[in-house]
Amino acid sequence: MPDLWVTLLKSFGMLCIVLGLLIGLLWLLRRFYHGGGSRQAGLIRIHASAHLAPKERIVVVEVQGKRLLLGVTPQQINLLARLPDAGEESADSPAASSLAFGSLFKRKLNT
């Protein structure tokens, strides 16, 4: 009977070690491989995005202070337009910026 308790204790200890390593690995992946999520502290920031089809979308991106309108598909990324720099526009409300994005999107579809 004592061997059963020793074996059970060893198994529980190994389970704790494996779970600890798994949690540590997930923490490291989340910390260093944060693909795009809510952190916007890099050189590239996504301001707005609209899906056109299941795998196609249009995105307003800021790269080093320059705003670009991009068309994104699984095969390629196309530059659709260069927008005024972020420093040149006044501080608008989010609703006003989404209206501007919508009107720009409609203009680009019509041309």
Secondary structure as the mmCIF struct_conf table of DSSP 4:
data_model
#
loop_
_struct_conf.conf_type_id
_struct_conf.id
_struct_conf.beg_label_comp_id
_struct_conf.beg_label_asym_id
_struct_conf.beg_label_seq_id
_struct_conf.end_label_comp_id
_struct_conf.end_label_asym_id
_struct_conf.end_label_seq_id
HELX_RH_AL_P HELX_RH_AL_P1 PRO A 2 PHE A 32
BEND BEND1 GLY A 36 SER A 38
BEND BEND2 GLY A 42 LEU A 43
STRN STRN1 ILE A 44 ALA A 53
TURN_TY1_P TURN_TY1_P1 PRO A 54 LYS A 55
STRN STRN2 GLU A 56 VAL A 63
TURN_TY1_P TURN_TY1_P2 GLN A 64 GLY A 65
STRN STRN3 LYS A 66 VAL A 72
BEND BEND3 PRO A 74 GLN A 75
STRN STRN4 ILE A 77 LEU A 83
HELX_LH_PP_P HELX_LH_PP_P1 PRO A 84 ASP A 85
TURN_TY1_P TURN_TY1_P3 ALA A 86 GLU A 88
BEND BEND4 GLU A 89 GLU A 89
HELX_RH_AL_P HELX_RH_AL_P2 PRO A 94 ASN A 110
#
